Amino acid sequence: MFEGRDELEIIQEDIKRALGKPGSKWAMLIDLRRCTACKACTAGCVAEQKSPPGIIYRPVYEEESGKFPAVKRLFTPRPCQQCDDPPCVEACPNKGEGKATWKSSKGVSSGIVMINYEKCIGCGRCVIACPYKARALDAGYLHTEGTPAIQEYDKAPTWEYSKKWPREKHHIPINNARKCHFCYHRLKNGMVPMCVSTCISRANYFGDPEDKGSLIYKVMKDNKIKVLSEVKGAGETKLKNDELKGKTPGVISAAIAYPGTTPVFSDKSKTKPRVYYILP
């Protein structure tokens, strides 16, 4: 609760106000003091985006430190960081607004790093360029593949970027790069991103942090803020662009240890993330 009101109700109002104001840019704040690792945000995201096996937009990392009985645990959700200086965009051979990927600075998508599935060539360069392991290539897998029958859930289309994408063999976004987009299709309709709405602990704040009337602005002002500088993974290797040719999406994901295991926090990052954190 914030001043006697449910945070979700306030965030909904903030989103609608931001949509009516030119120059608004989306950002997210995650209060790790509240996260319980219930992973409702992960499950909600998978359901909303119809994410196939091998694609996780919002993992929750679990870390343990100290010795019994003084043991501490830290839970860190990690969406795409929506960087203002995104290395994934710089790495793309077909970057630019309306092309494969770009950093949006206007309209409903302002503040979001966007992907155009129809222009993505699936080269994987953006995947290995992201220091947060927030991108992966869609290998075309189904959850019920290898069972007596493919279930309707697997056949259902996704509406990412407000377009209908059927889940069919050789149909995009299969073989494309995929990642979190702050539920752009929901924002267009004035709705709260799914991960924010499903959080039982109200650990997420969302809106325009430059709007002094918004909840995200007020909470950031009253707390020490950190950002991610990178996410590490067990056994990861640093692939080069010329090593990507001929490698399957699964091999590339395994090589970079997608979606990672260990977040590294700092006061600032050269990528200028738009996802902020409050640490315990």
Order of alpha helices (4+ residues) and beta strands (2+ residues): alpha-beta-alpha-beta-beta-alpha-beta-beta-alpha-beta-alpha-beta-alpha-alpha-beta-alpha-beta-alpha-beta-beta
